[in-house]
Amino acid sequence: MSSTGSLFSKFLLQKNPDLDLPDGISIINPYQKQEVRSVVNSFCSRFYHDSSERILILGINPGRFGAGVTGIPFTDPIALENYCNIPNSFPKKHELSSRFIYVMINALGGAEKFYSKFLLSAVCPLGFLNGNKNYNYYDSPVLFNSVSGFVKKSLKQQALLNIHKTTVVSLGKKNASFLEALNREIKLFKSVITLEHPRFIMQYRLKSMHRYVDEYYKVLSGISNQL
């Protein structure tokens, strides 16, 4: 059986899809850059080097300051270097979601332990911009219709990454509603569990951040212990 790392890196680094995007919407695809490709291979070989089944956690799509720079879901250049021990020459800027995720990962025992049990990715592996602002795959019916085929194909590919099929975790309530609808159609997972999205927490509930970290800890530990 192929390692999760080799499968995941192949998934992330695959050829740019031919998407007919609405006017004003552009794609974020960092995987064309050589350093990103190198970082992805290093990350995947370090943290996903075996073929053990993992629990899939899905965000929305990459943003321009996190995975849109590093290629690693929810991992900005600072987290990549400080918590994943992967040096990089990317501009060292924090990204809100990444800051929360790595506080949570450290609460669960650190990167090595976390990534041995969970695979962190996104419903749509490529991001979008509306002008110079992040745009979610579901932010307009026109965009969603344009990318729905690609999203369904991506979900099917990710379900083959040595993933438990019992439960998938969605980060974000609106993300979960779309994921649940897609899952009813393509029938990959038995259930979808929802956690609040890290960016919402950091932007609107910062004072309660550690309560959300505790919630993540409880939910993810509970799922992991049941499997």
N, C-alpha and C positions, 0 to 999 in steps of 0.2 A: 504494500500500500504506500502511495506517495505521501511524503510529509505534508502537513498542513501548510508549512511555510512555502514549499515549492508550488503548491496549488494556489495559495493566496497571492503570491507575487506574480504568478502567471495571470491570474484574474485581474489584478490591478494594472498590470503593464500591457494589457492587450491593446490591440489597435483601436484608435479613436473611432467611435461609432459615427455613422453618417446620419445625423439628426437634422431634421427640418425645423429649426427653431423659429419662434415668433420674432417679428421685428423688434429690435432693441435688446434682445436677449443674446448673450454670448456664453460660451462654455468655459469652465475652469478645468483644464486638464494639465496638471503639473507633470504627468508621467512621460511627457515628451522630453524632459530635461535629463541630462546624463546624471547629474548629482542626485536627483530624485530617484532615478532608477537604481542607483548604487545604494542609496539609503534604504529603499524598499527591500532590496535583496538582503542587506545586512540585518535589518529589523526582523524580517521573516525568518531568516536562518537562525537568528539568536533566540527569538521568543516562540516560534512555531516549528521547531525543528523535528517534532515527533508527529505521529499520526493519531494521537489520542483524540477522542471526541471532545469538542468544546461547545459551550453555550454561545450562541450567536446573539450579539447585542448590536442593534441597528440604529444609527442616527439618521438624519435626513439626507443631506448631501454635503460634500466638502465646502468649507468657507474659504475666503481668500487669504486669511491669516493663519490658519491651522493646517489642515490636510491639503489645502490649496497651495501651500508652500512646500511642505515636507513630503506629501504623498501618504503619510501615515494618519489614519483616522483619529481625530481628536488629539493630535499631538503637534504642538507648535515647536519651533526650532529650539526654544529653551528647554522644554520638557524632553525633547529628543536627546539633548546633550546631558541634562542633569539627572534624569530619571531612567533613561534607556541606555545611557553611556555610549551614544553614537555621535561622535563629533561631526559638525557640519558647518558650512560657510554661509548658511542662510542668515538674513538679517535677524538679529535676536530680539524678537518682539513677542510679548505675551498675547495669547488669544483666550478670551473668556471661557469658552467651553473646555479648552485644554487645561486651564488652571483648575477648574472643578474636577475634571476627570482624574487628574493626577493626585489631588488631595484624596479622592475616593480610592484610587488604586493603592496609595500608600496605606490607607486605613484597612484595606483588604490584604495587606502583607507585602506590597511592593510589586514592581513590574513583573519580575520573574514568576512569582506565585500567581498573580492575576492572569497573565497571558497564558499560563499553563492550563487554565480552566475556561477562559473566555476568549472569544474572537470578536474584536471590536471593529465594526464596519459601518456601512450606510445603506439605506434602501436604494439610493441612487449613487453609484460610486464616483460620478463626476458632478461638479458643482456648476452653478450658473450665476451670471451677473446681469442685473438690470441697470445699465449704465455702469457705475462703479460700485454698486451696492449688491451684497449677497442676495440671492433669489432662490427660493426653495422650489423643488420640482412640482409641488402642489399649489404654488402661489397664484396660478391662473389656470382655468380649464384648458386654455389653448396650449400652454406649455405642457400640462400633464398629458393631454392627448398626443402631443408630439413625442413624448418620451416614454409613454406607458409600455410600449413594446420592449424598449431597451431595459426599463426597470424590471419588468417581469422576467426577461432573460437573465438579468443580473441576479435576481433573487434565486432563480433556479440554479445558477452557477454557484452561488454562495451556499446553497443547501447541500452541495456536494463537497464542501471543504471540511470533511470529517466533523460534521456538525450534529449535535443532538436534535432530533426532529420533534421532541416532545414539546418544547417551549422556545419561542423566540422573544427577545426583549426589545421593545421599542422605546427609544428616548424621544419623548415629545408626544403629547396627546393627539394633536392633529396628524402627526406622522403615524401614530397607531391606528387612527381611523382609516387612513389610506392603506396601511399595511394589512389590516384586518380584511378590508375589501379585496385586496389583491390576493391574499392568502385563501379566501373563500373561493376565488376563481381558480387558482393554480394548485391549491391543496398541498402545501409543503410542510406546514407545522400544525400540531394539534391545538396549540393555544398561543395567544399573544399577550404578554404581560407589559404593562405600561409604567414607565418612570418619567418624572418631569424632566424636560430637556435642560441640559447644563447651562445653555445660554440664558434661558428664561430665569433659572435660579440666580445666576450671577448678575443679571441685569435688573431683576425685579424683586428678588428675595435674598439679597446678599447677606443681610443680618441673620437670616435663618439658614445659611449655607450648611452648617454642621448638622442641623436637623435633617436636611436632605441627604447628606453623606451617610447619616445613620440609617435612613430609609433605604438607600442603595445597598448598604452593607447587609441589612436585614433581608431584603428581597433577593439579592444575588447569592448570598450565603445559603439562604433557604433553598433556592433552585439547585445550587451546586450539591448540597447535601442530600437532596432527594434523588439525584441521578447516579 
